[in-house]
């Protein structure tokens, strides 16, 4: 390994470790896709639950649960990003992990009416989803980077730092 590969002072290697982490993109990509699907369906599930409760005679249930569902999903996503970073995920995979759920939330709250945009003409469809997906990317970057920083602090506080205290037990 040359000095250029590892850097004279280790900075390029440390920067790569921060950006990519020790946990691969595969896990983040899978959780991003799962998060998108579950988040997108959560709005339908909440609507079905409200309709079922109303048909059973329940009163006092708010009819529009979009804001509480979106808030709960955003908080759950942020907690997931922090946990991912605490176990070795990098900043870029953390952003990828956050993008899926945020894209679903923004498509359901700020995007076109679900299931109503005809796909026969792709231009209106692309125009309708471009803005929510762009905002989702910005939110994912913000939450991914902040979640990475908090996750690394949590990992350090939780005893993940190697201070050599357990070295005697392994020798």
MIDOSE-1310 file (N, C-alpha, C; in nm, 2 decimals, decimal comma, always signed):
residues 171
xxxx	+0,09/-0,12/+0,00/+0,00/+0,00/+0,00/+0,09/+0,12/+0,00; +0,06/+0,21/-0,09/+0,14/+0,33/-0,10/+0,09/+0,44/-0,01; +0,17/+0,54/+0,01/+0,14/+0,65/+0,10/+0,01/+0,73/+0,04; +0,00/+0,72/-0,09/-0,11/+0,79/-0,15/-0,24/+0,72/-0,12
xxxx	-0,24/+0,58/-0,12/-0,36/+0,50/-0,09/-0,41/+0,53/+0,05; -0,32/+0,53/+0,14/-0,37/+0,55/+0,28/-0,36/+0,69/+0,33; -0,29/+0,77/+0,25/-0,28/+0,91/+0,29/-0,16/+0,92/+0,39; -0,08/+1,03/+0,38/+0,03/+1,05/+0,47/-0,02/+1,06/+0,61
xxxx	-0,13/+1,12/+0,63/-0,18/+1,14/+0,77/-0,31/+1,06/+0,79; -0,35/+0,98/+0,70/-0,47/+0,89/+0,71/-0,60/+0,96/+0,68; -0,60/+1,08/+0,63/-0,72/+1,16/+0,60/-0,81/+1,10/+0,49; -0,75/+1,06/+0,37/-0,83/+1,00/+0,27/-0,90/+0,87/+0,32
xxxx	-0,83/+0,79/+0,39/-0,89/+0,67/+0,44/-1,00/+0,70/+0,54; -0,98/+0,80/+0,63/-1,08/+0,83/+0,73/-1,20/+0,90/+0,66; -1,18/+0,98/+0,56/-1,29/+1,04/+0,48/-1,37/+0,93/+0,41; -1,31/+0,83/+0,35/-1,38/+0,72/+0,29/-1,46/+0,64/+0,39
xxxx	-1,40/+0,62/+0,51/-1,47/+0,55/+0,62/-1,60/+0,62/+0,66; -1,58/+0,76/+0,67/-1,70/+0,84/+0,71/-1,81/+0,84/+0,60; -1,76/+0,85/+0,48/-1,86/+0,85/+0,36/-1,93/+0,72/+0,34; -1,85/+0,61/+0,34/-1,90/+0,48/+0,31/-1,93/+0,39/+0,43
xxxx	-1,86/+0,41/+0,54/-1,89/+0,33/+0,66/-1,83/+0,19/+0,65; -1,86/+0,12/+0,75/-1,81/-0,02/+0,76/-1,92/-0,12/+0,71; -2,05/-0,07/+0,71/-2,16/-0,15/+0,67/-2,19/-0,11/+0,53; -2,21/-0,21/+0,44/-2,23/-0,18/+0,30/-2,36/-0,11/+0,26
xxxx	-2,36/-0,07/+0,13/-2,47/+0,00/+0,07/-2,59/-0,10/+0,06; -2,56/-0,23/+0,05/-2,66/-0,32/+0,03/-2,77/-0,32/+0,14; -2,73/-0,31/+0,26/-2,83/-0,31/+0,37/-2,91/-0,18/+0,36; -2,84/-0,07/+0,33/-2,91/+0,06/+0,32/-3,01/+0,06/+0,21
xxxx	-2,97/+0,00/+0,09/-3,06/+0,00/-0,02/-3,18/-0,09/+0,00; -3,16/-0,20/+0,07/-3,28/-0,28/+0,10/-3,37/-0,21/+0,20; -3,32/-0,15/+0,30/-3,40/-0,09/+0,40/-3,47/+0,04/+0,34; -3,40/+0,10/+0,24/-3,46/+0,21/+0,18/-3,59/+0,17/+0,09
xxxx	-3,57/+0,06/+0,02/-3,68/+0,01/-0,06/-3,80/-0,04/+0,03; -3,76/-0,11/+0,14/-3,87/-0,16/+0,23/-3,93/-0,04/+0,30; -3,85/+0,06/+0,34/-3,91/+0,18/+0,40/-4,00/+0,25/+0,31; -3,97/+0,26/+0,18/-4,06/+0,32/+0,08/-4,19/+0,25/+0,07
xxxx	-4,19/+0,12/+0,06/-4,31/+0,04/+0,05/-4,40/+0,05/+0,17; -4,34/+0,03/+0,29/-4,41/+0,03/+0,41/-4,47/+0,17/+0,44; -4,39/+0,27/+0,41/-4,43/+0,41/+0,43/-4,55/+0,45/+0,34; -4,53/+0,41/+0,21/-4,64/+0,44/+0,12/-4,77/+0,37/+0,16
xxxx	-4,76/+0,25/+0,20/-4,88/+0,17/+0,24/-4,94/+0,21/+0,37; -4,86/+0,28/+0,46/-4,90/+0,32/+0,59/-5,02/+0,42/+0,58; -5,02/+0,50/+0,48/-5,12/+0,60/+0,46/-5,25/+0,53/+0,42; -5,25/+0,43/+0,34/-5,37/+0,35/+0,31/-5,42/+0,27/+0,43
xxxx	-5,32/+0,22/+0,51/-5,36/+0,14/+0,63/-5,43/+0,24/+0,73; -5,38/+0,36/+0,74/-5,44/+0,45/+0,84/-5,58/+0,49/+0,79; -5,60/+0,51/+0,66/-5,73/+0,54/+0,60/-5,83/+0,43/+0,62; -5,78/+0,30/+0,60/-5,87/+0,19/+0,62/-5,91/+0,18/+0,77
xxxx	-5,81/+0,20/+0,86/-5,84/+0,19/+1,00/-5,94/+0,30/+1,04; -5,93/+0,42/+0,99/-6,03/+0,52/+1,02/-6,17/+0,49/+0,97; -6,17/+0,43/+0,85/-6,30/+0,39/+0,79/-6,36/+0,28/+0,87; -6,28/+0,18/+0,91/-6,33/+0,07/+0,99/-6,38/+0,12/+1,12
xxxx	-6,31/+0,21/+1,19/-6,35/+0,26/+1,32/-6,48/+0,34/+1,30; -6,50/+0,41/+1,20/-6,62/+0,49/+1,18/-6,74/+0,40/+1,15; -6,71/+0,29/+1,08/-6,82/+0,20/+1,05/-6,87/+0,12/+1,17; -6,78/+0,11/+1,27/-6,81/+0,05/+1,39/-6,88/+0,14/+1,49
xxxx	-6,89/+0,27/+1,45/-6,96/+0,37/+1,54/-6,87/+0,45/+1,62; -6,74/+0,44/+1,60/-6,65/+0,52/+1,68/-6,66/+0,67/+1,64; -6,65/+0,75/+1,74/-6,66/+0,90/+1,72/-6,54/+0,97/+1,77; -6,51/+1,08/+1,72/-6,40/+1,16/+1,77/-6,27/+1,12/+1,71
xxxx	-6,27/+1,04/+1,60/-6,15/+1,00/+1,53/-6,13/+1,10/+1,42; -6,01/+1,16/+1,41/-5,99/+1,26/+1,30/-5,99/+1,18/+1,17; -6,05/+1,25/+1,07/-6,06/+1,18/+0,94/-5,94/+1,19/+0,86; -5,86/+1,30/+0,88/-5,73/+1,31/+0,80/-5,61/+1,28/+0,89
xxxx	-5,55/+1,17/+0,87/-5,44/+1,13/+0,95/-5,31/+1,14/+0,88; -5,31/+1,22/+0,76/-5,18/+1,23/+0,69/-5,07/+1,29/+0,76; -5,10/+1,40/+0,84/-4,99/+1,47/+0,91/-4,94/+1,38/+1,02; -5,02/+1,32/+1,11/-4,96/+1,23/+1,21/-4,89/+1,11/+1,16
xxxx	-4,94/+1,05/+1,05/-4,87/+0,94/+0,99/-4,74/+0,98/+0,93; -4,73/+1,10/+0,86/-4,61/+1,15/+0,81/-4,51/+1,18/+0,92; -4,55/+1,24/+1,03/-4,46/+1,27/+1,14/-4,41/+1,15/+1,20; -4,49/+1,05/+1,22/-4,45/+0,92/+1,28/-4,34/+0,85/+1,20
xxxx	-4,37/+0,85/+1,07/-4,27/+0,79/+0,97/-4,14/+0,87/+0,97; -4,15/+1,00/+0,97/-4,02/+1,08/+0,97/-3,94/+1,05/+1,10; -4,01/+1,04/+1,21/-3,93/+1,02/+1,34/-3,88/+0,87/+1,33; -3,95/+0,78/+1,29/-3,91/+0,64/+1,28/-3,79/+0,63/+1,18
xxxx	-3,79/+0,70/+1,07/-3,68/+0,70/+0,98/-3,56/+0,76/+1,04; -3,57/+0,87/+1,11/-3,46/+0,94/+1,18/-3,39/+0,84/+1,28; -3,47/+0,78/+1,36/-3,42/+0,68/+1,46/-3,35/+0,57/+1,39; -3,41/+0,52/+1,28/-3,34/+0,41/+1,20/-3,21/+0,45/+1,15
xxxx	-3,20/+0,58/+1,10/-3,07/+0,63/+1,05/-2,96/+0,64/+1,16; -3,00/+0,68/+1,27/-2,91/+0,69/+1,39/-2,86/+0,55/+1,43; -2,95/+0,46/+1,43/-2,92/+0,32/+1,47/-2,82/+0,26/+1,36; -2,85/+0,29/+1,24/-2,77/+0,24/+1,13/-2,63/+0,29/+1,14
xxxx	-2,62/+0,42/+1,17/-2,48/+0,48/+1,18/-2,41/+0,43/+1,30; -2,49/+0,40/+1,41/-2,42/+0,36/+1,53/-2,36/+0,22/+1,52; -2,40/+0,14/+1,42/-2,34/+0,01/+1,40/-2,25/+0,00/+1,28; -2,21/+0,12/+1,24/-2,10/+0,13/+1,14/-2,14/+0,18/+1,00
xxxx	-2,26/+0,22/+0,98/-2,31/+0,27/+0,85/-2,24/+0,41/+0,83; -2,21/+0,43/+0,70/-2,15/+0,56/+0,66/-2,26/+0,67/+0,63; -2,21/+0,79/+0,60/-2,30/+0,90/+0,58/-2,38/+0,88/+0,45; -2,31/+0,83/+0,34/-2,38/+0,81/+0,22/-2,49/+0,70/+0,22
xxxx	-2,46/+0,59/+0,28/-2,56/+0,49/+0,30/-2,67/+0,53/+0,39; -2,64/+0,62/+0,49/-2,75/+0,67/+0,58/-2,84/+0,76/+0,50; -2,79/+0,84/+0,41/-2,87/+0,92/+0,32/-2,96/+0,83/+0,23; -2,90/+0,73/+0,18/-2,98/+0,63/+0,09/-3,09/+0,57/+0,18
xxxx	-3,06/+0,53/+0,30/-3,16/+0,46/+0,38/-3,28/+0,56/+0,41; -3,25/+0,68/+0,43/-3,35/+0,78/+0,46/-3,44/+0,82/+0,34; -3,38/+0,81/+0,22/-3,45/+0,85/+0,10/-3,58/+0,78/+0,08; -3,58/+0,65/+0,09/-3,70/+0,57/+0,06/-3,82/+0,61/+0,13
xxxx	-3,81/+0,61/+0,27/-3,93/+0,65/+0,34/-3,97/+0,79/+0,32; -3,87/+0,88/+0,31/-3,91/+1,02/+0,28/-3,97/+1,04/+0,15; -3,92/+0,97/+0,05/-3,99/+0,98/-0,09/-4,13/+0,93/-0,08; -4,16/+0,83/-0,01/-4,30/+0,78/+0,00/-4,38/+0,88/+0,08
xxxx	-4,33/+0,93/+0,19/-4,41/+1,03/+0,26/-4,44/+1,15/+0,18; -4,34/+1,21/+0,11/-4,37/+1,33/+0,03/-4,45/+1,30/-0,09; -4,44/+1,18/-0,15/-4,53/+1,15/-0,26/-4,68/+1,14/-0,21; -4,70/+1,09/-0,09/-4,83/+1,08/-0,04/-4,89/+1,21/+0,01
xxxx	-4,80/+1,30/+0,06/-4,85/+1,42/+0,12/-4,85/+1,54/+0,03; -4,74/+1,55/-0,06/-4,73/+1,66/-0,14/-4,73/+1,63/-0,29; -4,74/+1,50/-0,32/-4,74/+1,46/-0,46/-4,88/+1,45/-0,52; -4,88/+1,39/-0,63/-5,01/+1,38/-0,70/-5,11/+1,29/-0,62
xxxx	-5,23/+1,29/-0,65/-5,33/+1,20/-0,59/-5,29/+1,06/-0,62; -5,27/+0,98/-0,51/-5,22/+0,84/-0,54/-5,32/+0,76/-0,63; -5,26/+0,69/-0,72/-5,32/+0,59/-0,81/-5,41/+0,67/-0,91; -5,39/+0,80/-0,94/-5,47/+0,87/-1,03/-5,40/+0,93/-1,15
xxxx	-5,27/+0,93/-1,15/-5,19/+0,98/-1,26/-5,18/+0,88/-1,37; -5,23/+0,90/-1,49/-5,21/+0,80/-1,59/-5,07/+0,78/-1,64; -5,03/+0,66/-1,65/-4,89/+0,64/-1,69/-4,88/+0,63/-1,84; -4,99/+0,64/-1,92/-4,98/+0,63/-2,06/-4,90/+0,75/-2,12
xxxx	-4,91/+0,87/-2,06/-4,83/+0,98/-2,10/-4,73/+1,01/-1,99; -4,61/+0,98/-2,01/-4,51/+0,99/-1,90/-4,48/+1,13/-1,85; -4,50/+1,23/-1,94/-4,46/+1,37/-1,90/-4,54/+1,42/-1,78; -4,67/+1,41/-1,78/-4,74/+1,46/-1,66/-4,70/+1,38/-1,53
xxxx	-4,68/+1,26/-1,55/-4,64/+1,18/-1,43/-4,50/+1,23/-1,38; -4,40/+1,25/-1,47/-4,27/+1,29/-1,42/-4,28/+1,43/-1,36; -4,36/+1,52/-1,42/-4,37/+1,65/-1,36/-4,44/+1,64/-1,22; -4,53/+1,56/-1,21/-4,61/+1,55/-1,08/-4,52/+1,49/-0,97
xxxx	-4,42/+1,40/-1,00/-4,34/+1,34/-0,90/-4,21/+1,41/-0,88; -4,16/+1,49/-0,97/-4,03/+1,55/-0,96/-4,01/+1,63/-0,84; -4,10/+1,72/-0,81/-4,08/+1,81/-0,69/-4,08/+1,73/-0,56; -4,18/+1,64/-0,53/-4,17/+1,57/-0,41/-4,05/+1,49/-0,39
xxxx	-4,00/+1,43/-0,50/-3,88/+1,34/-0,49/-3,76/+1,43/-0,47; -3,75/+1,55/-0,52/-3,64/+1,64/-0,50/-3,64/+1,69/-0,35; -3,76/+1,72/-0,30/-3,76/+1,76/-0,16/-3,72/+1,64/-0,07; -3,77/+1,52/-0,11/-3,73/+1,40/-0,03/-3,58/+1,38/-0,03
xxxx	-3,51/+1,41/-0,14/-3,37/+1,40/-0,15/-3,30/+1,50/-0,05; -3,35/+1,62/-0,05/-3,30/+1,72/+0,04/-3,32/+1,68/+0,19; -3,44/+1,63/+0,22/-3,46/+1,58/+0,35/-3,38/+1,46/+0,39; -3,36/+1,37/+0,30/-3,27/+1,26/+0,32/-3,13/+1,30/+0,35
xxxx	-3,08/+1,39/+0,28/-2,94/+1,44/+0,30/-2,93/+1,50/+0,44; -3,02/+1,59/+0,47/-3,02/+1,65/+0,60/-3,03/+1,55/+0,72; -3,13/+1,46/+0,71/-3,14/+1,36/+0,82/-3,03/+1,26/+0,81; -2,99/+1,22/+0,69/-2,88/+1,12/+0,68/-2,75/+1,17/+0,75
xxxx	-2,71/+1,29/+0,72/-2,59/+1,35/+0,77/-2,60/+1,37/+0,92; -2,71/+1,43/+0,96/-2,73/+1,45/+1,11/-2,74/+1,32/+1,18; -2,81/+1,22/+1,12/-2,83/+1,09/+1,19/-2,69/+1,02/+1,20; -2,61/+1,04/+1,09/-2,48/+0,98/+1,10/-2,40/+1,03/+1,21
xxxx	-2,40/+1,17/+1,23/-2,32/+1,23/+1,33/-2,37/+1,19/+1,47; -2,50/+1,18/+1,49/-2,56/+1,14/+1,62/-2,53/+0,99/+1,64; -2,54/+0,91/+1,54/-2,52/+0,77/+1,55/-2,37/+0,74/+1,59; -2,28/+0,81/+1,54/-2,14/+0,79/+1,57/-2,11/+0,84/+1,72
xxxx	-2,18/+0,94/+1,76/-2,17/+0,98/+1,90/-2,23/+0,87/+1,99; -2,34/+0,82/+1,96/-2,41/+0,71/+2,03/-2,31/+0,59/+2,04; -2,25/+0,56/+1,93/-2,16/+0,44/+1,92/-2,04/+0,46/+2,01; -1,99/+0,59/+2,02/-1,88/+0,62/+2,11/-1,92/+0,61/+2,25
xxxx	-2,04/+0,66/+2,29/-2,09/+0,67/+2,42/-2,12/+0,53/+2,47; -2,17/+0,44/+2,38/-2,22/+0,31/+2,41/-2,11/+0,21/+2,43; -1,98/+0,25/+2,43/-1,87/+0,16/+2,46/-1,81/+0,10/+2,33; -1,85/+0,16/+2,22/-1,80/+0,11/+2,09/-1,65/+0,15/+2,06
xxxx	-1,60/+0,25/+2,14/-1,46/+0,29/+2,11/-1,37/+0,19/+2,17; -1,25/+0,18/+2,11/-1,15/+0,08/+2,14/-1,04/+0,15/+2,22; -1,05/+0,14/+2,35/-0,95/+0,20/+2,44/-0,85/+0,10/+2,49; -0,86/-0,02/+2,45/-0,77/-0,13/+2,49/-0,80/-0,19/+2,62
xxxx	-0,91/-0,16/+2,68/-0,95/-0,21/+2,82/-0,97/-0,36/+2,82; -1,01/-0,41/+2,70/-1,03/-0,56/+2,70/-0,92/-0,63/+2,64; -0,81/-0,57/+2,62/-0,70/-0,64/+2,56/-0,64/-0,75/+2,64; -0,64/-0,75/+2,77/-0,59/-0,85/+2,85/-0,67/-0,98/+2,84
xxx	-0,80/-0,97/+2,82/-0,88/-1,09/+2,81/-0,85/-1,17/+2,68; -0,80/-1,11/+2,58/-0,78/-1,18/+2,45/-0,64/-1,23/+2,44; -0,55/-1,20/+2,53/-0,41/-1,25/+2,52/-0,39/-1,37/+2,59
